[in-house]
Amino acid sequence: MQSCVIIGAGIAGLTAARQLVQQGWTVTVLDKGRGLGGRLATRRLAGGRADHGAQVIRATTAAFSDWLTSADEQTALMEWPVDPVGAGWVGRDGMNRVAKQLATELTIETEQTVVSVQTDEMGWRIETNSGQLFRGDALLCTIPAPQALTLFVDKSNLLGPTDQHVLQTILYEPCLAVLVALNRASQIPKPGGLWLDRPDINWVADNLQKGISPDVPTVTILASTAFSRTYLDGDLNAVGQQLLEQLTDWLPAETITSVQVHRWRYSQVAQAHPDPYWRADTSLPFLFGGDGFGGIAPHDPHLNVERAFLSGQSMADWLLTHPL
Ligand SMILES: Cc1cc2nc3c(=O)[nH]c(=O)nc-3n(C[C@H](O)[C@H](O)[C@H](O)COP(=O)(O)OP(=O)(O)OC[C@H]3O[C@@H](n4cnc5c(N)ncnc54)[C@H](O)[C@@H]3O)c2cc1C
């Protein structure tokens, strides 16, 4: 039986895993997070829920659209008519639900940060921060390229100059995300998700109107790229207050009961590699994928999840069509 280790339980890693398992492979997905889903991230906040990573998903290809439709039939998704982009998909109780839907029946090891990758006579040998060893005939890496460079270049010498160059060309924007809980509904106009043309704020989403936090009103605010770059390593509480002061019409200070600020060093792709994956120049199969790979509209922020999904599919297709 063929085996594969996948680094990263985001949509790319989960999609590849699912496809390989369906074809009889033994697959282990490793993720450093406490839960799965990566940037398909939903947090609990004062008894409510808020998406602090991906906000809305769109599909431009039949492959992704078909999967979204099947997930919808299993009640994992619902449509949200966000202005001005038009209707998009969201997880029924938060975006993390999309990842959970993909993860059904997969072997996923969470809280396992990969710290070392080597090969020996038995194949790939992957070590995590807990000291555990994982083995596979093939290796897929779906973590953001700058993190992959740290893991595979700074901490090992597995990659040649061309492989390194490919990873270096993939660029990400940072994003500061502010989540707030309220003691009454926000004043954010319908449909509750708005792109803002403001210097400091890109996006505001009312998670009550979105339908994922029916009992406690919560709001997600995404800072602009310029603001996020400036304050990425600053005091997160101060950052939260600075953004909330600009939204008092919709979020009066006396209605806010709880605030959390999340720092995404790698949020959305600014520059992607044109192909849906990259095969490293190693003797055993080793592919890089994720949202940093693929030609679909790299500048449309609502197509990142689709790009990651298609990358995962393409990596699995490659393994399935190249016998080990
Ligand atoms: C604030 C924000 C808003 C966004 N809005 C949208 C949107 O509206 N629409 C859209 O389409 N996209 C959006 N995106 C982008 C979208 O979320 C991502 O493109 C997509 O989820 C990426 O999936 P992935 O599988 O490629 O990577 P990830 O989801 O990042 O998965 C990679 C996984 O690797 C794990 N990992 C990293 N290093 C290690 C290690 N050493 N060992 C083990 N595990 C490791 C991480 O924990 C993570 O779970 C947004 C992102 C952010 C942050």
The ligand as a Gaussian input file, in Angstrom:
#p B3LYP/6-31G(d) Opt

LIG

0 1
 C       -7.872000      37.132000       7.311000
 C       -8.006000      36.272000       6.075000
 C       -9.074000      36.462000       5.214000
 C       -9.222000      35.669000       4.078000
 N      -10.330000      35.814000       3.290000
 C      -10.530000      34.967000       2.258000
 C      -11.749000      34.960000       1.535000
 O      -12.693000      35.692000       1.865000
 N      -11.883000      34.092000       0.491000
 C      -10.865000      33.229000       0.125000
 O      -11.017000      32.476000      -0.849000
 N       -9.711000      33.203000       0.817000
 C       -9.522000      34.013000       1.886000
 N       -8.380000      33.924000       2.636000
 C       -7.325000      33.000000       2.195000
 C       -7.687000      31.540000       2.490000
 O       -8.048000      31.407000       3.843000
 C       -6.455000      30.685000       2.182000
 O       -6.039000      30.930000       0.850000
 C       -6.687000      29.187000       2.296000
 O       -7.422000      28.859000       3.457000
 C       -5.302000      28.527000       2.297000
 O       -5.405000      27.129000       2.425000
 P       -4.052000      26.273000       2.420000
 O       -4.445000      24.871000       2.647000
 O       -3.270000      26.605000       1.197000
 O       -3.168000      26.842000       3.642000
 P       -3.474000      26.921000       5.205000
 O       -4.919000      26.995000       5.476000
 O       -2.602000      28.008000       5.739000
 O       -2.959000      25.512000       5.744000
 C       -1.610000      25.289000       6.059000
 C       -1.535000      24.554000       7.392000
 O       -0.164000      24.240000       7.665000
 C        0.019000      24.275000       9.052000
 N        1.465000      24.390000       9.300000
 C        2.288000      25.438000       9.050000
 N        3.565000      25.129000       9.396000
 C        3.539000      23.860000       9.857000
 C        4.522000      22.977000      10.364000
 N        5.829000      23.311000      10.430000
 N        4.148000      21.742000      10.781000
 C        2.844000      21.342000      10.714000
 N        1.853000      22.151000      10.228000
 C        2.208000      23.383000       9.804000
 C       -0.810000      25.453000       9.523000
 O       -1.167000      25.319000      10.885000
 C       -2.028000      25.380000       8.584000
 O       -3.117000      24.699000       9.192000
 C       -8.239000      34.685000       3.792000
 C       -7.179000      34.485000       4.670000
 C       -7.070000      35.249000       5.811000
 C       -5.957000      34.966000       6.781000

